[in-house]
Amino acid sequence: MILFALAALDAVFPIVPSETGLILAGLLCVVGPHLSLGWVLTAAALGAFVGDNSSYALGRFVGRPVQRRFFAGERGRKALDWARSQLDKRGGLLVVVGRFIPGGRTATTFSCGLTHFPWPRFAAFEVVAAVSWSLYGGLLGYFGGRLFHDKPWLALLVAFGIAGGIAVAVEGVRRLRTRS
């Protein structure tokens, strides 16, 4: 229940440490008999899905004051038009990748709602984002706990390497797509 709440709140309030909670819960599945990895992954994915949809709904239904305050002028309208065009071109990729960026998930999901990105399309990509995020964090904690029980510094280096590898792969795919 705590992990569900962390994941849901983090989508709206980016200061909530959902990744830390998820990795810790995955680790606790190894060292304690009270947590099931399946339930940890499910709670995290459901919390992420609920939270991201809450942020989307805030953007869609309550975002007008934000739009009037920050996007009222010519420059603001251009920024919103740019956001709409980016979501039209690569909305699914932005939703999935945004889930892995603290603060980025809030900006992406809120912008999707504010620009009236179609909710069925958003929800479909959000399922992929929430499940992949849950698997990444939960399994990182779980396998890290199993493999690096006595080597915490090695675990930290491997975690940074994996995160860096994902970032490089995503950027590589983005560059390949823009060339074609």
Helices and strands as residue ranges (DSSP letters): H 2-12, H 18-31, H 37-62, H 64-70, H 74-98, H 104-114, H 119-147, H 152-179
